[in-house]
Amino acid sequence: MTSFIQLTDTHIVSEGSLAYGRSDTAAALVSAVETINARLPLLDPVDCVVLTGDLTDHGSAEEYTRLRQLLSPLKVPLRAIPGNHDLREAMRAAFADEDWMPGSGPIQWHHDFGPFSMIGLDTLVEGAPYGLVCEDGLLFLERTLSELGDKPIVVATHHPWIRSGMVEMDRNNLRNGQAVLELLQNHSGPAQIISGHLHRAMSALVGGILHQVAPAPCHAVHLDQREDTTNSLVLEPGNVTIYNWRGADGGLVSDTLPVGNHPGPWPFYG
């Protein structure tokens, strides 16, 4: 199977709470899971759902337990990497039953989709809002790229290395993105990066590498690019992102899918 769905920044909080006092992230995740399950029969076969960080809002065991409960109806496997709102050992314990979860160290993995491969990297610096791929992570990336030869690669991170124009978000992006970029530039096959963190759909071609950032199923970060502003949230419609491999000549094609129920479909004619 050569398709996957990216789900990012779910920010699950304890039962009875709202993220930031306003965002019902649990309801958003329920809607996202229902949307994915309902759409599966209409899609090319989907290998898995990839969660790109900020799975919970505070990294507590209670939040991870609730997250797993809310994800349990998913009809396809999942795999995940942490974001700055996660805590590594609590996340490790919550997903200890998954074969992709390493027993220690950074939460990083490699998954083979057949015609392309994905490398999940851990950018979590506990206690900090920004991201960093540690030395072990850079070595893991370099070694895995070498083993894969010229195979097309997708690198999944939570923190992006993209200039969104949102000042505070850009200040807290991937601090050593240049090191990741250089490794991908030296890869003999096609490479691209997918991320979360920004709560908005954005893309950029950075150093010849396509970098796509997915929106969240819950709240968005308000798109305000003035220099004197701080982050704020807005309850825009949530989304998940579908990726389909269309062959060496078609590449990896993405599509954002709004969560929830919407009127239609109706035929254009007749």
WOFENJO-V580080 format. One line per field, one symbol per residue. ss: DSSP state (2 for helix, 1 for strand, 0 for the rest). psi: psi as a letter, one per 40 degrees, with the letter a starting at -180 (. if undefined). burial: + if it has 16 or more other ideal C-beta (glycine too) atoms within 10 Angstrom, else -. A space follows every 10 residues. Layout:
ss = ???
psi = ???
burial = ???
This chain:
ss = 0011111000 0100000010 0010222222 2222222222 2200011111 1100010000 2222222222 2000001111 1000000222 2222000000 0000000011 1100011111 0001000000 1000222222 2222222200 0111110000 0000002222 2001002222 2222200000 1111100000 0111110011 1110000001 1000000000 0011000011 1111100000 0111111100 0000000000
psi = hfiihhhifd fhiiheiihf edhgdddddd dddddddded eeiihhdihh hfifdideei dddddddddd edeheiiiii iiaeeihddd ddddfdehee hieiaigiih hheceiihhh ihehhheidi ihhidddddd dddddddebe hhhhhhidhi gigdehdddd dfahdfdddd dddddeheii iihiibdefi hiiihhfehh hhhiiiebii hhgheidfii iiiigihiii hhhhhfided ahhihhhhia hiiaiiidi.
burial = -+++++++++ +++-----+- --++++-+++ +++-++---+ -----+++++ +++++++++- --+++++--+ +--+-+-+++ ++++++++-+ ++-++----+ +----+++++ +-+--+++++ ++++----+- ++++--++-+ +--++--+-- ++++++++++ ++-+-++-+- -++++++-++ +-++--+--+ ++++++++++ -+-+-+--++ ++++++++++ +--------- --+--+-+++ +++++----- -+-+--+-+- ----------
